[in-house]
Structures are given as C-alpha cells and as structure tokens.
Amino acid sequence: LMPIGGEYWHIVDIPKGASAGRIGRILAENKVIRSGLGFDLLARITHKSSSLKPGAYRLSPSMPPGEIMDKIVKGDISAKWVTIPEGFTVRRIAERLAAQGLVNEDRFLYLASNGQSFDAGFAHGDNLEGYLFPDTYLIPLGSTEEAVIRQMLDCFNKRVVGFMASTKPDMSLDKVVILASLIEREVRVPKDRPLVSAVLRNRLRIGMRLECDATVLYALGRHKSRVLYSDLDVDSPYNTYRYAGLPPGAIANPGLDCIKAALDPAK
C-alpha cells in the first residue's frame, strides 16, 4: 500500500505470461477489484485478453475495472523490479539502475561515495561500497537517488545487521563486510567460500599480505580477465600485493552467504 493524496494506492505486480483470469485473481487478492472472474469476462468481451502487459502498477479500488484494464493494456507501470546480483560494485549498480531509467548514474555514484548524509550508523566511513545489499528491489518510477540508496541500506540493515545481532562475531561489522567482499569477488564455487575465508583469515593472523587479485582490479578501476605482473605495482591501499592487512573498504557489495563465510571460516 502507498498513501498518496489521502488515498491508499496498491502496488500490484502482474507477472510475465499471466492470463487475464490470473490477473483478475491477483487484482481481487489485492482488493483492487471485487471479482476476478468479472475482470476476466470483461477482458474477453473487449478482446483485450492478449494485450495485458506485465509490470508493477499503482492501482486504487476507486478505479473502475475498465480503467484498470486500460492501464494494464498500455503498460502504464509505476515501478520496476530490478535485481542487483551479489558482488556488484557501486559503479555497476549505478549503471544497471541508470539503464532501467531509475536513477541518474553520476548523482547515484556521488551520493554513494559521500554517504555521510544517510546517517547509516553501521556503514564505515563515507563510502557505501559494501553496504548496498544485493537483492531484487521494486523501485517506484520517479524515485530520487537518495530514496533508492536508502531502500538498499534498509535492506542491508534488516538482512546483515539483523543477522549479525544473532551471532557472536569475532570481527567488527566493517571488517566482516570487507572480508566478505573479497570472498565474493574471489570465489566462483559456493562451497569454496569457507575455505577462502580461512586462507584470508590465516594470512591476516600472521601478518602476511593477502595477495588477492580482486583487490588489484578494484584499485585499477576496471575489469580484466587476467591480472598481469605489471598490474601488481599499482600504488593503492586496495592493492593487497603491496600492503598487508585488509583494504580500507569493501571492493564490492557481498551477499549474505559470503557474510556468513567471513564469519564462519573452514577449520
């Protein structure tokens, strides 16, 4: 439900491939119309059954069924579903959201790099890299960049901070996020996450350089299929071939599985 102008509107998601009958049932379940069967019958009579388009629509029970149907036929959506995969950097998140027409890429990047205004107590420093939680989001059209970032920070707070509260971590949250981001970018096979976590933790414990290729790529600011010896000379605190310890911040936005691996390494 979304309160607008003193009236509550419903955001109703119509899935791809849904028949007029199924759409009618979805609208009835969301209390937008009274009869799903009546909607299906209306679609058949008006020959619009095959013209109904998927998407997230802002609808009100005060709207006549015919008006609702016309809105769905036009594809007049009010929100978009966007999936942010695990391991995306802030830059790649901005690119994906901008490609969907949801944000201004430059402004999103600026805000995410100067995150002090969001007052996210769990975030370490001003850079929000690592704290924009990878998930599937329903983002209303016309949302500000601030609103989208807050939506992702709220998800991090619920999923990660909430999970951490139920454990007894031996590392601070910011270090867990940084370590999890290294695991996310280094590991391709999920079962290897606890093993890589153990390797990185052991190197930290004995003061050995982490020598993590993914940190070099982050320092270079571009993706490469292969890290060359010449790349290892890049002078950046993110280059774990040159500097011991964890980098100063996350190199990507890790998912919960990598957060768990960072907290619970293999023996």
C-alpha positions as CSV (number, residue, x, y, z in Angstrom):
1,L,0.0,0.0,0.0
2,M,1.2,3.5,-0.8
3,P,-0.5,6.6,0.7
4,I,-0.9,9.4,-1.9
5,G,-3.2,12.4,-1.6
6,G,-5.2,11.0,1.3
7,E,-5.9,7.8,-0.6
8,Y,-4.2,4.4,-0.4
9,W,-3.0,3.0,-3.6
10,H,-1.9,-0.6,-4.2
11,I,1.3,-1.5,-6.0
12,V,0.2,-4.7,-7.8
13,D,2.8,-6.8,-9.7
14,I,1.5,-8.6,-12.8
15,P,3.9,-11.4,-13.7
16,K,5.0,-12.1,-17.2
17,G,2.8,-14.6,-19.1
18,A,-0.2,-14.2,-16.7
19,S,-3.6,-14.9,-18.3
20,A,-6.5,-12.5,-17.9
21,G,-8.0,-14.9,-15.5
22,R,-4.9,-15.0,-13.3
23,I,-4.5,-11.2,-13.5
24,G,-8.2,-10.9,-12.3
25,R,-7.4,-13.2,-9.4
26,I,-4.3,-11.1,-8.5
27,L,-6.3,-7.9,-8.6
28,A,-9.0,-9.4,-6.4
29,E,-6.5,-10.7,-3.9
30,N,-5.0,-7.2,-3.7
31,K,-8.5,-5.9,-3.1
32,V,-8.3,-3.6,-6.2
33,I,-11.4,-5.2,-7.8
34,R,-14.2,-7.3,-6.3
35,S,-14.4,-10.0,-8.9
36,G,-11.5,-11.6,-10.7
37,L,-14.0,-13.6,-12.8
38,G,-15.7,-10.3,-13.8
39,F,-12.3,-8.9,-14.9
40,D,-11.6,-12.0,-17.0
41,L,-15.0,-11.8,-18.6
42,L,-14.6,-8.0,-19.4
43,A,-11.2,-8.8,-21.0
44,R,-12.7,-11.4,-23.2
45,I,-15.7,-9.2,-24.2
46,T,-13.4,-6.3,-25.1
47,H,-10.9,-8.6,-26.8
48,K,-8.1,-7.4,-24.6
49,S,-7.1,-10.7,-23.0
50,S,-3.9,-11.0,-25.1
51,S,-2.9,-7.3,-24.7
52,L,-2.4,-7.2,-21.0
53,K,1.2,-6.3,-20.1
54,P,3.3,-7.4,-17.1
55,G,4.7,-5.0,-14.6
56,A,4.1,-3.2,-11.3
57,Y,1.1,-1.0,-11.4
58,R,-0.2,1.6,-9.0
59,L,-3.9,1.0,-8.7
60,S,-6.8,2.1,-6.5
61,P,-10.1,0.3,-5.5
62,S,-11.9,3.5,-6.6
63,M,-10.8,3.0,-10.2
64,P,-13.4,1.3,-12.5
65,P,-12.3,-2.2,-13.8
66,G,-12.3,-0.8,-17.3
67,E,-9.8,1.9,-16.3
68,I,-7.6,-0.6,-14.6
69,M,-7.7,-2.8,-17.6
70,D,-6.7,0.1,-19.9
71,K,-3.8,1.0,-17.7
72,I,-2.5,-2.6,-17.9
73,V,-3.1,-2.7,-21.7
74,K,-1.0,0.5,-22.1
75,G,1.7,-0.9,-19.8
76,D,1.5,2.2,-17.7
77,I,3.7,0.8,-14.9
78,S,4.6,2.8,-11.8
79,A,7.5,0.7,-10.5
80,K,10.2,-1.6,-11.9
81,W,11.7,-4.8,-10.4
82,V,15.5,-4.6,-10.6
83,T,17.9,-7.4,-9.5
84,I,21.2,-6.4,-8.1
85,P,23.5,-9.5,-8.1
86,E,26.0,-10.4,-5.4
87,G,29.4,-8.9,-6.0
88,F,28.3,-5.8,-8.0
89,T,30.3,-2.7,-7.2
90,V,28.6,0.6,-6.5
91,R,29.5,1.6,-10.1
92,R,27.9,-1.4,-11.6
93,I,24.8,-0.9,-9.5
94,A,24.6,2.7,-10.7
95,E,25.0,1.5,-14.3
96,R,22.2,-1.1,-14.0
97,L,19.8,1.3,-12.3
98,A,20.5,4.0,-14.9
99,A,20.0,1.6,-17.8
100,Q,16.5,1.0,-16.4
101,G,15.8,4.7,-16.3
102,L,15.6,4.7,-12.5
103,V,18.5,7.0,-11.5
104,N,21.0,9.5,-12.7
105,E,24.2,7.5,-12.8
106,D,26.5,10.3,-11.8
107,R,24.4,11.5,-8.9
108,F,23.9,8.0,-7.6
109,L,27.7,7.5,-7.6
110,Y,28.3,10.8,-6.0
111,L,25.8,10.1,-3.2
112,A,27.1,6.6,-2.6
113,S,30.7,7.9,-2.4
114,N,29.6,10.6,0.1
115,G,27.2,8.6,2.2
116,Q,27.5,10.6,5.5
117,S,24.1,12.3,4.8
118,F,22.4,8.9,5.1
119,D,23.2,8.5,8.7
120,A,23.7,4.8,8.4
121,G,25.4,4.0,11.7
122,F,26.5,0.6,10.5
123,A,28.4,2.0,7.5
124,H,32.2,2.5,7.9
125,G,33.3,5.9,6.6
126,D,31.6,7.9,3.8
127,N,31.8,5.3,1.0
128,L,28.8,3.0,0.9
129,E,30.6,0.3,-1.1
130,G,29.7,-3.0,0.6
131,Y,26.5,-1.7,2.2
132,L,24.2,-1.6,-0.8
133,F,22.7,-5.0,-0.3
134,P,22.3,-7.3,-3.4
135,D,18.7,-8.2,-3.8
136,T,15.7,-7.8,-6.0
137,Y,14.0,-4.4,-5.5
138,L,10.7,-3.0,-6.5
139,I,11.6,0.7,-7.2
140,P,8.8,3.2,-7.9
141,L,9.3,5.3,-11.0
142,G,10.4,8.8,-10.2
143,S,12.2,7.8,-7.0
144,T,15.1,10.0,-6.1
145,E,18.6,8.6,-6.0
146,E,18.6,9.2,-2.2
147,A,15.4,7.1,-1.9
148,V,16.9,4.2,-3.9
149,I,20.1,4.2,-1.8
150,R,18.0,4.3,1.4
151,Q,16.0,1.3,0.2
152,M,19.2,-0.7,-0.3
153,L,20.7,0.4,3.1
154,D,17.4,-0.6,4.8
155,C,17.7,-4.0,3.3
156,F,21.3,-4.3,4.5
157,N,20.2,-3.3,8.0
158,K,17.5,-5.9,8.0
159,R,19.4,-8.8,6.4
160,V,23.0,-8.3,7.6
161,V,22.9,-6.2,10.8
162,G,19.9,-8.3,11.9
163,F,21.9,-11.5,11.2
164,M,25.0,-10.2,12.9
165,A,22.9,-9.4,16.0
166,S,22.1,-13.1,16.3
167,T,25.7,-14.2,16.2
168,K,28.9,-13.7,18.3
169,P,31.2,-12.2,15.7
170,D,34.9,-12.0,16.3
171,M,35.3,-9.1,13.9
172,S,33.7,-5.7,13.6
173,L,31.0,-5.3,11.1
174,D,33.1,-3.2,8.7
175,K,35.9,-5.8,8.7
176,V,33.3,-8.6,8.1
177,V,31.9,-6.6,5.1
178,I,35.4,-6.0,3.7
179,L,36.4,-9.7,4.1
180,A,33.1,-10.9,2.6
181,S,33.6,-8.6,-0.4
182,L,37.0,-10.2,-1.1
183,I,35.4,-13.7,-0.8
184,E,32.6,-12.6,-3.1
185,R,34.9,-11.4,-5.8
186,E,37.5,-14.3,-5.5
187,V,35.3,-17.4,-5.2
188,R,33.3,-18.9,-8.1
189,V,32.2,-22.1,-6.4
190,P,30.0,-21.6,-3.4
191,K,31.4,-24.5,-1.4
192,D,34.9,-22.8,-1.5
193,R,33.8,-19.7,0.3
194,P,34.6,-21.0,3.9
195,L,37.9,-22.3,2.6
196,V,38.9,-18.9,1.1
197,S,37.7,-17.2,4.2
198,A,40.1,-19.4,6.3
199,V,43.0,-18.7,4.0
200,L,42.5,-14.9,4.2
201,R,42.0,-15.0,7.9
202,N,45.1,-17.1,8.4
203,R,47.1,-14.6,6.4
204,L,45.7,-11.7,8.4
205,R,46.6,-13.5,11.6
206,I,50.3,-14.0,10.7
207,G,50.6,-10.6,9.1
208,M,51.0,-12.0,5.6
209,R,49.9,-9.9,2.6
210,L,46.5,-11.2,1.3
211,E,47.6,-11.1,-2.3
212,C,44.1,-11.0,-3.6
213,D,43.8,-10.4,-7.4
214,A,40.3,-8.9,-7.0
215,T,41.7,-6.0,-4.9
216,V,44.2,-5.2,-7.7
217,L,41.3,-5.0,-10.2
218,Y,39.4,-2.7,-7.8
219,A,42.5,-0.5,-7.5
220,L,42.9,-0.4,-11.3
221,G,39.2,0.6,-11.6
222,R,38.4,-1.7,-14.4
223,H,37.7,-5.4,-15.1
224,K,40.3,-7.6,-16.7
225,S,40.2,-11.3,-17.5
226,R,43.7,-11.7,-16.3
227,V,45.8,-9.8,-13.7
228,L,49.3,-9.2,-15.1
229,Y,52.5,-8.8,-13.1
230,S,52.7,-5.2,-14.1
231,D,49.2,-4.6,-12.6
232,L,50.5,-5.7,-9.2
233,D,52.6,-2.5,-9.0
234,V,49.6,-0.2,-8.8
235,D,50.1,2.1,-5.8
236,S,46.8,1.9,-4.0
237,P,45.9,1.0,-0.4
238,Y,43.5,-1.5,-2.1
239,N,46.4,-3.4,-3.6
240,T,46.8,-6.3,-1.2
241,Y,50.0,-7.4,-3.0
242,R,51.7,-4.2,-1.8
243,Y,50.0,-3.6,1.5
244,A,49.3,-6.0,4.4
245,G,46.0,-6.3,6.1
246,L,42.5,-5.7,4.8
247,P,42.0,-2.9,2.3
248,P,40.5,0.3,3.7
249,G,37.0,-0.6,2.4
250,A,34.9,-3.2,0.6
251,I,35.6,-3.9,-3.1
252,A,32.1,-5.0,-3.9
253,N,28.7,-5.5,-2.3
254,P,28.6,-9.0,-0.8
255,G,25.6,-11.2,-0.3
256,L,24.6,-12.9,2.9
257,D,26.3,-16.2,2.0
258,C,29.7,-14.5,1.8
259,I,28.9,-12.6,5.0
260,K,28.3,-16.0,6.7
261,A,31.5,-17.4,5.2
262,A,33.5,-14.4,6.5
263,L,32.1,-15.1,10.0
264,D,32.5,-18.9,9.9
265,P,35.6,-20.0,8.0
266,A,36.6,-23.6,7.5
267,K,38.8,-25.1,10.1
